[in-house]
């Protein structure tokens, strides 16, 4: 994205160069976090805008927890992996095939390149130090070990595994992979992901 910078003295915009949705910063994890925070701050205050002075497609930063940055457009950036996640799952039980279609057709943040996550991508989200308690229902109970910025309605999430007959899911309460028939509606949810770099 080409960005412009507002001149403080005149209020006019001046073209400065190109910037990607997530900034590549060499150095320590702390420096990366600082860079993401600064870019988010610049975008949210209107100092940095998209081509022609329009708002950034990411919108305003609404929250952050060090590694993850949540934007008002319903997306969450993972500063460690460069992935962008939907800020919430599909909201209810879904078959694997419908979950795959849901992810492929998801339009969150105005992006059209969403997909179903892999086991490695979901495993990278798993954080046993964080527990988000689910409201007790007959279907899903317990806590999901995932950032507070991504909201799950149940801890299992369908994943892409490349096998056509049987489907797998990652369980954010238990951690391991589970397997289910693709045609069954079961607890797992759909959580779209895209590559933001």
C-alpha positions as CSV (number, residue, x, y, z in Angstrom):
1,X,0.0,0.0,0.0
2,X,1.3,3.4,-0.8
3,X,1.1,5.6,2.2
4,X,1.1,9.4,2.8
5,X,2.1,11.4,5.7
6,X,0.3,14.5,6.9
7,X,2.5,17.6,7.3
8,X,1.9,19.1,10.7
9,X,2.5,22.7,9.5
10,X,0.2,22.7,6.5
11,X,-2.2,19.8,7.0
12,X,-1.5,18.6,3.5
13,X,-0.6,15.0,2.6
14,X,2.8,14.0,1.1
15,X,3.5,10.7,-0.6
16,X,6.3,8.9,1.2
17,X,6.6,5.3,-0.2
18,X,5.2,1.8,0.2
19,X,4.2,0.0,3.4
20,X,2.7,-3.5,3.8
21,X,-0.2,-4.3,6.2
22,X,2.2,-5.8,8.7
23,X,5.6,-4.2,9.0
24,X,8.7,-6.3,8.6
25,X,11.2,-5.3,11.3
26,X,14.6,-6.8,11.8
27,X,15.7,-7.3,15.4
28,X,14.2,-8.3,18.7
29,X,10.6,-9.4,19.4
30,X,10.3,-6.2,21.5
31,X,11.3,-4.0,18.6
32,X,8.7,-5.8,16.4
33,X,6.0,-5.1,18.9
34,X,7.0,-1.5,19.2
35,X,7.0,-1.1,15.4
36,X,3.5,-2.7,15.1
37,X,2.2,-0.4,17.9
38,X,3.7,2.7,16.3
39,X,2.2,1.8,12.9
40,X,-1.2,1.2,14.5
41,X,-1.0,4.5,16.4
42,X,-0.1,6.4,13.2
43,X,-3.0,4.8,11.3
44,X,-5.5,5.3,14.1
45,X,-4.6,9.0,14.4
46,X,-4.8,9.7,10.7
47,X,-1.1,10.5,10.3
48,X,-0.6,7.6,7.9
49,X,-3.3,6.9,5.4
50,X,-3.9,4.8,2.3
51,X,-3.5,5.9,-1.3
52,X,-5.1,9.3,-1.9
53,X,-5.7,10.0,1.8
54,X,-8.2,7.2,2.4
55,X,-8.2,5.1,5.6
56,X,-6.0,2.1,6.0
57,X,-7.7,-1.2,5.2
58,X,-6.8,-2.3,8.7
59,X,-8.6,0.5,10.4
60,X,-8.0,1.6,13.9
61,X,-6.2,-0.5,16.4
62,X,-8.7,-1.4,19.2
63,X,-6.6,-3.7,21.4
64,X,-3.2,-5.5,21.7
65,X,-1.6,-8.0,24.0
66,X,2.0,-7.8,22.9
67,X,2.0,-10.4,20.2
68,X,-1.5,-9.8,18.7
69,X,-3.1,-6.6,17.4
70,X,-6.8,-6.3,17.0
71,X,-8.3,-3.9,14.4
72,X,-11.8,-2.4,14.2
73,X,-12.4,-4.2,10.9
74,X,-12.7,-7.6,12.7
75,X,-9.2,-8.8,12.1
76,X,-6.3,-9.8,14.4
77,X,-2.7,-9.6,13.3
78,X,-0.2,-12.1,14.7
79,X,3.1,-10.2,14.8
80,X,5.1,-13.4,15.3
81,X,3.9,-15.3,12.3
82,X,2.6,-12.6,9.9
83,X,-0.8,-14.2,9.8
84,X,-4.1,-12.3,10.0
85,X,-7.0,-14.0,11.8
86,X,-10.7,-13.4,11.9
87,X,-11.5,-11.9,15.3
88,X,-14.2,-14.6,15.9
89,X,-15.2,-18.0,14.7
90,X,-18.4,-18.8,12.7
91,X,-20.5,-18.9,15.8
92,X,-21.8,-22.5,15.9
93,X,-21.3,-26.2,15.0
94,X,-20.4,-26.7,11.3
95,X,-19.3,-29.6,9.1
96,X,-15.7,-29.6,7.8
97,X,-16.8,-29.0,4.2
98,X,-19.0,-26.1,5.2
99,X,-16.2,-24.7,7.4
100,X,-13.8,-24.8,4.5
101,X,-16.4,-23.0,2.3
102,X,-17.0,-20.5,5.1
103,X,-13.3,-19.7,5.4
104,X,-12.8,-19.4,1.6
105,X,-15.8,-17.1,1.2
106,X,-15.1,-15.0,4.3
107,X,-14.8,-11.2,3.5
108,X,-13.6,-9.9,6.9
109,X,-11.7,-6.6,6.7
110,X,-12.5,-6.4,3.0
111,X,-10.0,-9.1,2.2
112,X,-10.9,-12.0,-0.2
113,X,-7.9,-14.4,0.3
114,X,-9.1,-16.1,3.5
115,X,-8.7,-19.9,4.0
116,X,-8.9,-22.7,6.5
117,X,-5.9,-22.8,8.8
118,X,-3.4,-25.7,9.1
119,X,-2.6,-27.6,12.2
120,X,0.8,-25.8,12.5
121,X,-1.0,-22.4,12.3
122,X,-3.5,-23.3,15.0
123,X,-0.8,-24.9,17.2
124,X,1.1,-21.5,17.0
125,X,-2.0,-19.8,18.5
126,X,-2.3,-22.3,21.4
127,X,-1.1,-20.6,24.6
128,X,-1.6,-22.7,27.8
129,X,-0.8,-19.5,29.9
130,X,-4.1,-17.9,28.7
131,X,-7.5,-19.3,29.4
132,X,-10.7,-17.8,28.0
133,X,-13.7,-19.3,29.9
134,X,-16.6,-20.2,27.7
135,X,-20.2,-19.7,29.0
136,X,-21.3,-23.1,30.2
137,X,-23.6,-24.7,27.6
138,X,-24.5,-28.3,26.9
139,X,-22.3,-28.2,23.9
140,X,-19.0,-26.5,24.9
141,X,-17.5,-26.1,28.3
142,X,-14.1,-25.1,29.8
143,X,-11.6,-22.6,28.7
144,X,-9.9,-22.0,25.4
145,X,-6.1,-21.4,25.5
146,X,-5.9,-18.7,22.9
147,X,-5.4,-14.9,22.9
148,X,-8.3,-12.9,24.3
149,X,-8.4,-11.0,21.0
150,X,-9.8,-14.0,19.1
151,X,-13.2,-15.1,20.3
152,X,-14.2,-18.7,20.1
153,X,-17.7,-20.1,20.9
154,X,-16.2,-23.6,21.3
155,X,-12.6,-24.7,21.7
156,X,-12.2,-27.1,18.7
157,X,-11.5,-25.5,15.4
158,X,-11.4,-27.3,12.0
159,X,-8.1,-27.4,10.2
160,X,-6.9,-28.2,6.7
161,X,-4.9,-31.4,6.5
162,X,-4.9,-32.4,2.9
163,X,-6.8,-35.7,3.5
164,X,-10.0,-36.0,1.6
165,X,-12.0,-38.6,3.7
166,X,-11.3,-37.7,7.3
167,X,-11.1,-34.2,8.8
168,X,-9.0,-33.0,11.7
169,X,-9.5,-30.2,14.2
170,X,-7.3,-28.5,16.8
171,X,-8.7,-28.3,20.4
172,X,-7.8,-25.1,22.2
173,X,-8.7,-26.6,25.6
174,X,-7.0,-30.0,25.3
175,X,-4.3,-29.1,22.7
176,X,-4.2,-32.2,20.6
177,X,-5.5,-32.9,17.2
178,X,-8.8,-34.8,16.8
179,X,-10.4,-36.5,13.8
180,X,-14.0,-36.6,12.6
181,X,-15.9,-37.7,9.5
182,X,-16.3,-34.6,7.2
183,X,-20.0,-35.0,6.8
184,X,-20.8,-34.8,10.6
185,X,-21.8,-31.6,12.2
186,X,-19.7,-31.5,15.4
187,X,-18.4,-29.0,17.9
188,X,-15.5,-27.6,15.8
189,X,-15.9,-24.1,14.5
190,X,-14.5,-22.3,11.4
191,X,-11.8,-19.7,12.0
192,X,-10.5,-18.0,8.9
193,X,-6.9,-17.0,8.4
194,X,-4.9,-15.3,5.7
195,X,-1.3,-14.5,5.1
196,X,-0.7,-10.8,5.7
197,X,2.8,-10.5,4.4
